[in-house]
Amino acid sequence: PTGPYTEAQVLEVERLQSPPQCSIGAERGDLLEVRYEGRLRKDNKLFDGSAITFADGKSVPGRGGDSSLYFVLGKQPVGQFPPAWDAAMAGCCVGEVRKLAVPPVLGFG
C-alpha cells in the first residue's frame, strides 16, 4: 500500500540555534512562549503561524497581532496545540530555535 499513513510516523526535531549556556531546559508544567510557522513538507507552503501576514495583507484570524503564543508544556488542553509540541519542546532553552517535522498523527490532523 501507499499513501501518507504507510510512512513512519516519526517526530523529527532539529536544533537550529542554541543559547551559549543553558543549565535547565523546559520541563512539564513550564510556561513556554513560542513563535512558529507551519509549512507543508512536500512544497514548503505556509499554512499557519503565530504571526503571519499574507501577500494580500490579510493575517491569520484569531492571532490578534501577537508574534508569539504561550502554552504550558505537557498540560495543554487537548486540541489547543499540536501534540508534537509537548515532545518536541521538552528540554528547550530560552532563545533556542528548533525545526520540527511533525507527522500527521502528532499534528492537528
Secondary structure as the mmCIF struct_conf table of DSSP 4:
data_model
#
loop_
_struct_conf.conf_type_id
_struct_conf.id
_struct_conf.beg_label_comp_id
_struct_conf.beg_label_asym_id
_struct_conf.beg_label_seq_id
_struct_conf.end_label_comp_id
_struct_conf.end_label_asym_id
_struct_conf.end_label_seq_id
BEND BEND1 GLY A 3 GLY A 3
TURN_TY1_P TURN_TY1_P1 PRO A 4 TYR A 5
BEND BEND2 THR A 6 GLU A 7
STRN STRN1 GLU A 12 GLN A 17
BEND BEND3 PRO A 20 PRO A 20
BEND BEND4 SER A 23 ILE A 24
TURN_TY1_P TURN_TY1_P2 ARG A 28 GLY A 29
STRN STRN2 LEU A 31 VAL A 34
STRN STRN3 GLU A 37 ARG A 39
TURN_TY1_P TURN_TY1_P3 ARG A 41 ASP A 43
STRN STRN4 LEU A 46 GLY A 49
BEND BEND5 SER A 50 ALA A 51
STRN STRN5 THR A 53 THR A 53
TURN_TY1_P TURN_TY1_P4 ALA A 55 ASP A 56
BEND BEND6 GLY A 57 GLY A 57
STRN STRN6 SER A 59 SER A 59
TURN_TY1_P TURN_TY1_P5 PRO A 61 GLY A 62
TURN_TY1_P TURN_TY1_P6 GLY A 64 GLY A 65
BEND BEND7 SER A 67 SER A 67
STRN STRN7 LEU A 69 VAL A 72
TURN_TY1_P TURN_TY1_P7 LEU A 73 GLY A 74
HELX_LH_PP_P HELX_LH_PP_P1 GLN A 76 PRO A 77
TURN_TY1_P TURN_TY1_P8 VAL A 78 GLN A 80
BEND BEND8 PHE A 81 PHE A 81
TURN_TY1_P TURN_TY1_P9 PRO A 83 PRO A 83
HELX_RH_AL_P HELX_RH_AL_P1 ALA A 84 MET A 89
TURN_TY1_P TURN_TY1_P10 ALA A 90 GLY A 91
TURN_TY1_P TURN_TY1_P11 VAL A 94 GLY A 95
STRN STRN8 VAL A 97 ALA A 101
HELX_RH_3T_P HELX_RH_3T_P1 PRO A 104 LEU A 106
BEND BEND9 GLY A 107 GLY A 107
#
